[in-house]
Amino acid sequence: VQLQASGGGLVQTGGSLRLSCAASGRTFDSTYMGWFRQAPGKEREFVAAISWYRGVTYYADSKKGRFTISRDYAKNTVYLHMNSLTPEDTAVYYCAVGIIRSVGYIVTTVRNYDYWGQGTQVTVSS
C-alpha cells in the first residue's frame, strides 16, 4: 500500500487548505482512511476518518465544524478540507489506512492503522 499526501503549505490565520491523500496497492472497501497530525514535541493525534465503502465520517471533537473529510471513490483519494485555521493547527498531517478486522474498530487510535503516508507540513502564521 502506498499513500501519497499533498496539499500542505503556509497559510495565514483564518485561511483554508485542502489536503489530499492518494492511495494505491490494494482495494480499500474494508478500511478506514484517517488523518492524524503531529506538532513538534506532541503526540500524534486523531483528526478525522472516513469509512471507505460507506463514507461514514468521524471527527475529533475539536475539529468538528472546521474540518471536513471526504473521499473520491473512483480516484482512491481522501481529502481533508480545513477552514478557519489557527496557529494551533500547525503540524505535520499524516494520512493512514486501517484495515477493519473486527466489529467495534476504533478509528481514533493510532495503532489501529496499518499503513501511513509520509506526511505533509501545514504551517499557520499568526
Order of alpha helices (4+ residues) and beta strands (2+ residues): beta-beta-beta-beta-beta-beta-beta-beta-beta-beta-beta
